[in-house]
Every structure is written in structure tokens, then in C-alpha cells.
Amino acid sequence: MPMTEREKEGAGKAARYLKVELKRAGVTYAELARRLNEHGLEETEDSITSKLGRGTFSATFLFACLAVLGIAAITLADL
């Protein structure tokens, strides 16, 4: 089922937020993949590039990324 415009908007905001946090932390997609793999998620630099480029990924992926970046809390206003 195709995403609605509102869903696309929310997905884009989440992807942009994650990209900003990666940049702020100085973490590359390759480093993010390594950290996620250490926590049992099978990700590659290419899979992360694809997810963030599309702007679509699961909440599980987002939460795992936040955890390995050491981000304990976000607010909806951050998105």
C-alpha cells in the first residue's frame, strides 16, 4: 500500500533528523553499520544509505540508531 503524503512527510523528517544526528556525532554510515552489527542488527553501509535515501525505515531501526549514538531522548519538536 502506498504511503500517504502525511506518512511521507513524517518519514522524511525522521530520516533528516537521523542524518543530522549522525553528522553531529561524526559517525559515518559504515561506522553506524558496525555499531548496529555489534548490537545484533544486520546492516551494511549500503543498506543504511538506501534506508536514509528513501526515508523509510522501521521504528526498530530508528530506535537502534538512537541507542548506538547515545541519544537517550528526543521530542517530536526535534523532528
Secondary structure, DSSP 4 states (H G I P E B T S, - for coil): -PPPHHHHHHHHHHHHHHHHHHHHHT--HHHHHHHHHHTT----HHHHHHHHHHT---HHHHHHHHHHTT-----GGG-
